[in-house]
Amino acid sequence: MMTGATELDNAPWRKSVRSGSDGNCVSLASHRAHVAIRDSKDPRRTTIVLAVTETRRLFDEIKAGLFDLD
């Protein structure tokens, strides 16, 4: 697990090139065997840190539509 905010502050955060200009997207940063996920509009708020395997499972579930709201 990441040991503190400093590691995240210094991490290279990335967002998808497919993100729109309205700012509704997330940013990702990888560090060792973990991936941090945050709201790119408000990066100082909550950051979720998951193991790489958990991140892959989450993205697979999103792609499969498990979290669709319609």
N, CA, C and O of each residue as an XYZ file, in Angstrom:
280
protein
N       0.839     -1.180      0.000
C       0.000      0.000      0.000
C       0.878      1.234      0.000
O       2.006      1.205      0.491
N       0.370      2.292     -0.539
C       1.118      3.537     -0.527
C       1.224      4.039      0.906
O       0.302      3.870      1.704
N       2.344      4.652      1.219
C       2.592      5.034      2.605
C       2.130      6.429      2.968
O       2.021      6.740      4.154
N       1.858      7.271      2.006
C       1.413      8.605      2.376
C       1.086      9.484      1.193
O       1.293      9.112      0.038
N       0.567     10.665      1.506
C       0.137     11.598      0.468
C       1.295     12.055     -0.406
O       1.097     12.338     -1.587
N       2.491     12.131      0.147
C       3.635     12.593     -0.628
C       3.878     11.713     -1.836
O       4.175     12.216     -2.920
N       3.756     10.405     -1.665
C       3.948      9.495     -2.795
C       2.937      9.776     -3.897
O       3.278      9.720     -5.078
N       1.707     10.075     -3.527
C       0.676     10.370     -4.523
C       0.898     11.737     -5.148
O       0.701     11.906     -6.351
N       1.307     12.715     -4.347
C       1.552     14.057     -4.883
C       2.644     14.031     -5.938
O       2.582     14.771     -6.920
N       3.632     13.192     -5.741
C       4.768     13.123     -6.664
C       4.562     12.123     -7.793
O       5.400     12.013     -8.687
N       3.462     11.401     -7.756
C       3.193     10.393     -8.786
C       2.775     11.072    -10.085
O       2.136     12.124    -10.054
N       3.129     10.481    -11.227
C       2.655     11.022    -12.508
C       1.193     10.628    -12.741
O       0.909      9.478    -13.076
N       0.284     11.556    -12.571
C      -1.139     11.306    -12.765
C      -1.469     11.419    -14.245
O      -0.951     12.284    -14.951
N      -2.345     10.522    -14.701
C      -2.743     10.519    -16.117
C      -4.260     10.420    -16.222
O      -4.926      9.830    -15.371
N      -4.782     11.010    -17.283
C      -6.192     10.805    -17.602
C      -6.287     10.428    -19.066
O      -5.375     10.689    -19.851
N      -7.377      9.825    -19.416
C      -7.561      9.331    -20.767
C      -7.526     10.464    -21.786
O      -8.045     11.554    -21.544
N      -6.912     10.191    -22.917
C      -6.926     11.173    -24.009
C      -8.334     11.297    -24.588
O      -8.627     12.238    -25.327
N      -9.194     10.351    -24.251
C     -10.579     10.391    -24.718
C     -11.475     11.213    -23.800
O     -12.665     11.367    -24.076
N     -10.921     11.739    -22.717
C     -11.700     12.562    -21.797
C     -12.164     13.825    -22.508
O     -11.430     14.414    -23.302
N     -13.361     14.218    -22.219
C     -13.897     15.434    -22.826
C     -13.338     16.679    -22.170
O     -12.634     16.599    -21.163
N     -13.648     17.807    -22.730
C     -13.158     19.074    -22.186
C     -13.990     19.558    -21.005
O     -13.653     20.570    -20.391
N     -15.087     18.843    -20.669
C     -15.936     19.269    -19.555
C     -15.358     18.889    -18.194
O     -15.908     19.282    -17.165
N     -14.263     18.135    -18.167
C     -13.598     17.805    -16.915
C     -14.200     16.639    -16.161
O     -13.755     16.343    -15.052
N     -15.188     15.968    -16.714
C     -15.803     14.828    -16.038
C     -15.015     13.557    -16.318
O     -15.387     12.757    -17.175
N     -13.927     13.384    -15.588
C     -13.107     12.194    -15.784
C     -12.330     11.893    -14.514
O     -12.354     12.668    -13.557
N     -11.663     10.793    -14.515
C     -10.813     10.413    -13.397
C      -9.366     10.413    -13.857
O      -9.073     10.308    -15.048
N      -8.477     10.531    -12.900
C      -7.044     10.441    -13.158
C      -6.516      9.207    -12.453
O      -7.013      8.823    -11.394
N      -5.514      8.595    -13.042
C      -4.900      7.397    -12.474
C      -3.412      7.621    -12.280
O      -2.768      8.330    -13.053
N      -2.880      7.010    -11.242
C      -1.436      7.003    -11.012
C      -1.068      5.608    -10.526
O      -1.772      5.027     -9.700
N       0.013      5.081    -11.030
C       0.455      3.765    -10.558
C       1.701      3.928     -9.706
O       2.550      4.785     -9.949
N       1.774      3.075     -8.707
C       2.918      3.085     -7.802
C       3.112      1.662     -7.302
O       2.267      1.119     -6.591
N       4.223      1.072     -7.679
C       4.526     -0.313     -7.325
C       3.383     -1.206     -7.778
O       3.088     -1.246     -8.972
N       2.740     -1.912     -6.888
C       1.683     -2.856     -7.271
C       0.290     -2.278     -7.033
O      -0.674     -3.028     -6.883
N       0.178     -0.936     -6.996
C      -1.105     -0.303     -6.716
C      -1.436      0.753     -7.766
O      -0.561      1.270     -8.460
N      -2.734      1.053     -7.859
C      -3.220      2.110     -8.745
C      -4.071      3.047     -7.905
O      -4.957      2.604     -7.174
N      -3.803      4.335     -8.009
C      -4.593      5.347     -7.315
C      -5.548      5.970     -8.325
O      -5.177      6.219     -9.472
N      -6.781      6.221     -7.889
C      -7.825      6.772     -8.756
C      -8.409      7.989     -8.045
O      -8.753      7.919     -6.865
N      -8.520      9.112     -8.769
C      -9.091     10.315     -8.167
C      -9.897     11.087     -9.201
O      -9.754     10.870    -10.405
N     -10.737     11.981     -8.725
C     -11.528     12.866     -9.570
C     -10.595     13.951    -10.101
O      -9.986     14.676     -9.315
N     -10.476     14.071    -11.401
C      -9.540     15.047    -11.967
C      -9.991     16.484    -11.741
O      -9.164     17.395    -11.789
N     -11.284     16.713    -11.495
C     -11.780     18.068    -11.234
C     -11.398     18.545     -9.834
O     -11.230     19.742     -9.603
N     -11.261     17.602     -8.905
C     -11.003     17.953     -7.512
C      -9.984     16.964     -6.929
O     -10.343     16.116     -6.112
N      -8.732     17.071     -7.341
C      -7.726     16.075     -6.973
C      -7.377     16.011     -5.490
O      -6.744     15.045     -5.064
N      -7.757     16.981     -4.701
C      -7.443     16.968     -3.261
C      -8.475     16.195     -2.448
O      -8.278     15.961     -1.256
N      -9.560     15.804     -3.077
C     -10.574     15.026     -2.353
C     -10.141     13.577     -2.273
O      -8.962     13.276     -2.461
N     -11.036     12.705     -2.008
C     -10.759     11.294     -1.784
C     -10.044     10.643     -2.957
O     -10.418     10.834     -4.115
N      -9.024      9.880     -2.645
C      -8.309      9.072     -3.624
C      -8.496      7.616     -3.243
O      -8.321      7.245     -2.083
N      -8.847      6.800     -4.204
C      -9.021      5.365     -3.987
C      -7.737      4.683     -4.431
O      -7.228      4.945     -5.520
N      -7.218      3.808     -3.578
C      -6.006      3.073     -3.913
C      -6.340      1.587     -3.916
O      -6.796      1.041     -2.911
N      -6.108      0.942     -5.052
C      -6.398     -0.481     -5.218
C      -5.164     -1.222     -5.707
O      -4.288     -0.643     -6.350
N      -5.109     -2.496     -5.396
C      -4.075     -3.346     -5.976
C      -4.329     -3.419     -7.480
O      -5.461     -3.242     -7.929
N      -3.298     -3.674     -8.242
C      -3.432     -3.748     -9.702
C      -4.494     -4.778    -10.085
O      -5.298     -4.528    -10.984
N      -4.506     -5.919     -9.420
C      -5.500     -6.957     -9.749
C      -6.915     -6.473     -9.465
O      -7.829     -6.766    -10.236
N      -7.113     -5.737     -8.376
C      -8.437     -5.185     -8.067
C      -8.847     -4.137     -9.094
O     -10.015     -4.057     -9.473
N      -7.889     -3.335     -9.541
C      -8.168     -2.314    -10.553
C      -8.603     -2.958    -11.853
O      -9.567     -2.518    -12.477
N      -7.901     -3.992    -12.260
C      -8.298     -4.712    -13.490
C      -9.704     -5.270    -13.366
O     -10.500     -5.163    -14.298
N     -10.018     -5.868    -12.212
C     -11.359     -6.424    -12.011
C     -12.409     -5.312    -12.064
O     -13.458     -5.482    -12.686
N     -12.133     -4.170    -11.414
C     -13.068     -3.046    -11.440
C     -13.315     -2.580    -12.866
O     -14.466     -2.383    -13.254
N     -12.257     -2.400    -13.659
C     -12.422     -1.950    -15.037
C     -13.164     -2.978    -15.879
O     -13.974     -2.601    -16.726
N     -12.912     -4.255    -15.672
C     -13.657     -5.300    -16.386
C     -15.147     -5.227    -16.043
O     -15.994     -5.383    -16.922
N     -15.469     -4.990    -14.763
C     -16.871     -4.887    -14.347
C     -17.531     -3.635    -14.931
O     -18.701     -3.665    -15.312
N     -16.779     -2.544    -14.999
C     -17.323     -1.326    -15.610
C     -17.610     -1.568    -17.085
O     -18.676     -1.197    -17.576
N     -16.675     -2.184    -17.795
C     -16.857     -2.482    -19.214
C     -18.042     -3.418    -19.448
O     -18.724     -3.321    -20.468
N     -18.284     -4.328    -18.494
C     -19.379     -5.289    -18.626
C     -20.729     -4.660    -18.289
O     -21.765     -5.305    -18.451
N     -20.734     -3.401    -17.820
C     -21.978     -2.715    -17.534
C     -22.546     -2.930    -16.144
O     -23.697     -2.577    -15.888
N     -21.767     -3.500    -15.247
C     -22.268     -3.776    -13.899
C     -22.651     -2.533    -13.118
O     -23.431     -2.624    -12.170
N     -22.124     -1.376    -13.489
C     -22.391     -0.154    -12.743
C     -23.215      0.852    -13.554
O     -23.324      2.014    -13.161
N     -23.789      0.424    -14.667
C     -24.605      1.320    -15.480
C     -25.823      1.772    -14.675
O     -26.435      0.981    -13.958
N     -26.159      3.030    -14.801
C     -27.276      3.596    -14.034
C     -28.605      3.574    -14.775
O     -29.641      3.900    -14.195
N     -28.589      3.199    -16.033
C     -29.857      3.195    -16.776
C     -30.507      1.845    -16.798
O     -31.578      1.685    -17.383
